[in-house]
Amino acid sequence: MKTPGSGNSKISNDNSAFDDSSNPYFLHHSDSPGLVLVPQPLIGENYASWSRAMLIALSVKNKLGFIDGSIPKPASTDPNLSSWIRNNNIVISWILNSISKEISASIIFFDSAYEIWLDLKDCFQQSNGPRIFQLHRELMNHVQDQNFVSVCFTKLKFIWEELSNYRPNCTCGKCTYGGVK
């Protein structure tokens, strides 16, 4: 999304629009910088599940545009600049609250949530051969033992979901190599 000054009418600079929860600049009274959006902090190897949880949480808060670049920083003359800065900083604080201290030290000086999101993605969303091998081995060696079927199935489903995050995304719609459509 772009700002009103750049041709997008979805974000209005009318103050009443900021009271509309569908406006990405809307901040609920509970949207504080200390809010923790996900239960497990990013520690590196859990990037796939962490990023999915963050995407869900930011979607609920209507803030995805700050991490996907669709709400860019307005021009210095745009009346929405202060609202953008406030919302961007809230999203940055939510990200910082949901990552380990070691990782936060590497991103603390980025100016936008979008830059932070891209950096985390570049660092941690990689094809991880050893982890894929480990997941395949867990699948092959998984046994029910004395567990309930539901416990066994939940564990298998978790492994399948993690494995699916390592497959490339399909952009052609005709994948034959196992990409995610």
N, C-alpha and C positions, 0 to 999 in steps of 0.2 A: 504494500500500500504506500502511496505517496502522500505528502501533505497537501493541504489546500493550495498552498502557494505553488505547488508543482503539478497541479491539474487533477487532483483526486478529491472528489466531493464526499467521499466516505468519512473523512476525518474533518469535522467542522471546527472552526475556531470560535464558534458561538459557545459561551460558557455553559449554557443549558445542555449542550451536547456532551459535556464532560460528566453530567449526571446520568447519562444514558449508559447502562451497563454493557451495551453492544459496542460502544466506542472504545477503541484500544487505549485511549488515554484515561479512561475511567479507572479510578482507584477506590476500592471499597475501604471502609474504615479499618477492616482487619488486614489489609495489604500492607504490612509493615516490613521494614528492611530485615528484621530478625526472623521472619517467617521461614520455616523449613518445609519445602514442598514435597520431598521424597524421603522415605524411611531409611534408605541405605545411601550413605555418601559415596561419591565416585572415588574409587581407590586405584583405578587403572583397568584391571582385568574384568571389572563388572560394567564396562562402558555401555555395552549393548542394552542391558536391562536398565541401567541408570538413565541413559538418554531417552529411552522409551517412556519411563516414568516421568521424566522432566517434560517431555513433549505433551504428555497427557495433562499434567498439572498446569503448564503454561497455556495450553489450549483452553482449559477451564477458566483460567484467569484472563483469557482473550489477549495474551501477550506474545503469541507465536511470531508476530511480525517483527518483534525486536530481535529475535534470534535467527530468523530466516532472511533478514534483509529487506523484507517487503515494506517495512516502515523505516525509511532512511531518515537520517538526521535532517531536519528542516534548515533552510537558509537562516542566516543570522537575523534577517529582517522579518521572518515568519513569526506570527503571533503564537504559534504552537511550539516554538523552540523550548520554552521553559517546561511545558508539559512533557515534551519528548525527553528532555534531560531527566526530569523527575522519574518518569516511567522506565527509561533505560537504566537508571541507577538502581531502581527497585529490582528490576530483573537481574542486574549484575549481582546485587546483594543476595538474591535468592539462589543464584548459581554458586556464589562463594559459600553460602551456608550449606550447600549440598555436596561439597567436594572435600577431600582430605586437605589438611594444612600444607602438605608437601606440594600438592598440585596447585593449590590456590596461590602459593608463592610465585608460580610461573605465569599467572594470568592477571595478577592484581593491578597491573599498570595499563591494561587495555582500556580504551575509552568507550567501547560500545559492547553491548551484550552480543551483538552479531560477530564481532571480532573474537570474542572469547569462545563462542560456540564453534566457530570455524577452527580455532586453534585446538580445542579439545577434540574435535572430530578428527583433525589431521593427526594428532598425537595418538589417539586411542582406537579409532575405528580403522583397523588394519586387518588384513588377512593374517590370522594368527595360526600358522601351521601346527605348532606344538599343542595349542589349545584345541584345535579341531581334531587332532589325533587323540587327545585325551578324552574328548567327548565321544568320539567313535568307540573308543575302548570301553568307556562307561556304559554305552548302549549295549555292546556285545557281552559285557560281563554282568549286566544288571540281572538280579534274581529277586524274586518276591520274598523269599525266606518266610518269616513269620508275620510280615506286614500285611495289612489289608490291601485288597486290590486297588482301592482308591489311592492309597499312599504310593503304591508301586506305579500306578498310571500317572500320578502327579509328577513324580520324579522323572519318568520317561518324557512326559510332555515338556517339562522344563528343559531337558537336554535337547529335544527336537527344536524347541523355540530358539534356544541359544545357537544351535547349529544353523538354523535358517537365517540368523542375523549375519553369518559369515558368507552366505552366498551372495553373489553380485545381483544388483537390481536389474531387472529386464527393462530395456528402453525400446526394444523393437516389437514386443508383443508376440514374438514367434520363438521364444526361447526353446532351445533343444539341449542346452548345456546345463540345465538345472537351475537357472537363475530364477529369482523371485519375481513373479508377475505382479 
